Structures are given as C-alpha cells and as structure tokens.
Amino acid sequence: MSDVSEIDKVLRENIRIMAQVITEVCQRSTRKQVSPSTLSRNQFYILNILGTSGEFLISDLARSLDISPAAASKNIDRLEQMEFVERRARPEDRRSLEVCLLPKGKAIVDEFKLVTIEKQAPLLAQFSAEEKVVLLDLLRRIVKYTVNEEHNTELICLQCGGACGEECVVKDGMGPCALPPKQ
C-alpha cells in the first residue's frame, strides 16, 4: 500500500468508520446501559446539554440540535414522561418555557460519563504515554480541520461543556467558545 492515494482512501474510510462506530455503536450501547428507558441520540443530547449548560428554551435546544421546534418538543415530552426534565416558566417572561434537568436526568448524564470512562480505560491502556501524546496530537488535527469548515460549533461546545479547557480545538479554530456562560 505504498501509493499515497490508496493510503488516503483507506484513511478516509477508517476515519468515517471510526466516527460512525463512536456515534452509532458506542454511544448507543452506553445510552442503553445507563438508562432504564431507551433514549434517542437527540434525547441524550438534550440531557447532556442541560447537564453541562443549564436551562434552555425549547427553541434554543432545537436550533442547537438542528431539529425543528416540534421535534425538540416531542423529545422533551418523552423526557418529561421519564421524569428526566421539566418545563418551567421563565421568571422574566412567564409565557416562555425553559427546559430544566431533574435529578433523574442528571443521574443519567453522570452515569453516562462514568461508563464511558470505564469503557475507554482498556482502550487507552493499550497505548504508552508517548503514543497517547502522538494520538492526541493527531486527533486534535483531525478535529481542528473538521470544525474549521463548520460555522455552527455550538452543539460541539454544548456537548463538551468546557471539559477540554485550554486544550479546546474548537476555540483554537473558531475563536471564543460558543458555550454560553452558566448563569
């Protein structure tokens, strides 16, 4: 496989597969493991956003997830039935409802993070400290290039919740973090 175009082709396909495996397989199985009810990807994203960034209007959640307000509302209805979130009137405008995370929903988000760490530990244990530094550099470059073309990084920032701190590639590529300040 000495031909550069062949290597590039295989790398492109493996990057696509990795992204799909992480999103569709790993996250789905972890969501099933931590929740008594099946959560869709958008339902979990809503919980995670609320867990890292606080209350949101339904319209803001819809915009962040790139779904219609009706779809966001339907997902929130389901999360309310499971007692993971609730809608509350905003003090400054009682006609507007914001979505708030309830303790059961926070427990799901917290458990998801713990299970993810447990699942990734054996993977990370396969690498030496030097290999981890190289891998991190390569992943940063992939992410930085990928988000460089993306103008709406809000969902990435809302999912991260500032966990990367000064190492944030989104901030490096796009300027200030899109994460709204916590009230």
N, C-alpha and C positions, 0 to 999 in steps of 0.2 A: 504494500500500500504506500508506495513512495510518491505517487502522483498527488500533488497538493490539492487538486480539485477533488480527488477521491477522498482524501482526508477531510477536507472541508465538508463534503457531502455527508460523511459518516458523523462528523462532529455536529453538524446542524441537526441531523436526525436524532442523535443521542441527547442533545440539549432539549429538543422538542419532547422526547420521551421522558426525560427527567422531569420537566415541568409538568407534564401530564400525570406522571406517577405520583409526584408530590401532591398535586392538587386533587386529583381524582381518586387515587388509591389510598395514600397515607392519611390525608385529612379526612376522607370519608370514613375509613375504619376507626380513626380516633374519635370522630364525632359519634359514631355508633357506640363506641366503648364508654364514653363519658356521659351520654345522655340516656335517660330512661325511655325517651321517645326519639324517633328518627328526626334529625334536624337536617334541613337542606343546607346547601352551602351558603345561600343568602341569609337564612335564619341564623346560622352560626356567625356570619359576618356581622349581622346586626348586634348579636350579643357581644361579640368581641369589640366592636366599635364603642358600644355603650360602656363596656368594661374598662376600656383604655381612655376614653374621651368624655365620658359623662352623658348627660341627657341630650337628645336631638329631636328636632321636629321631624315628622314623617317625611315631609318634602325634602329635607336635607339628607335624610338617610337614603331616600330614593335617588337623589342626584348623585350621592357618593357611590352608590352601588350600580349606577347606570341602569336603573329599572324605573318603571312607571310608578307614580304615587299609589295607584291602585294595587300594583303588585307588592309594593312595600307594605301597604296597609294590610293586605291579605297575609303576608308573612308575620306581621306584628299581631294580627288576630290569633294566629296559631300559637305564637309565643305567649300571648296573654292566656290562652286556654291552658297552657302548660305551667302557668304561673311563673314564667321567667322574666317577663316585663310587664309594665303597666303604662297606660296613658294617663298623663296628669295635665290639668290646665296650667298654663304658664301664669305666674303671678302678675306679670306686666300686661298680659293680654289673655283673658280667660277664654277667648274664642279659639285660641291656638292650643293645640295639644302637643306635649312633648312626650317622648318615649323614655322611660326610666328602667334601668336594670334592677330587678328584685334579687334578694339573696339566693334563691334557687338558680337564677340565671348566672349570677356571679360565680356560684359554685361550679357550674358547667364550664365557664371560661377558665377558671383557676385549674380545674381538673384537666382540661384540655392541654394547658401549658405543661403541667406535671407529666402527663402521659407522653407528650411529645418529647420532653427531655429524656424520659426513660427509654423511649423507642430509639432515640438518636444516639444514646450513650454507646451501645455496641458498635454502631457505625463509626463514630468518632474515635473509638478506642483502636480501630484498625490503623490509624494514622499516627506517625511520630509527630512531635512538636514542630519540627521543620516542615513536614508535609502539610500540617494544618495551616501554617503561615502561607505556604505557596497556594494551597487550595483556597484560603480566604482571599488572597490577592486575585486569583483567577475569577472567583465568584463575584467579587466586587467589580471587576472589569466587565463581566457579563451583565450584571445588574445595571451598572452605570451606563453602559452603552444602550441597554434596552430601555431604561427610563429616560434617557436623553432625548429620544424621539417622542416620548409620551408627554403630552401637555397637561393631563389630568393625573397627577400623582396622589391625589387626595386619598383614594382608597388604600394605597400602599401605606401612606403615613398614618391613616386611622387604624390600620391593622397592626402596625408596628408599635404605635403608642409611644414613640420615642425610645424604644428599647435599645436602639443602636447608638444613641447619644452622639458623641463627636465623630463616630465612625460611619455616620449616615451617608450612604452613597446618593440617595435622593437629594439631600440637602446640597451635597457637593456638585451634583449635576444641574440642579434646578434652582438653587438659591435657598432662601429660608424654607424651613419645614412647613408643609401645608397643614400640619396638625394644629387645630385651633387651641389656644391656651385654655387649660382647665379652669373652670370658674370655681 
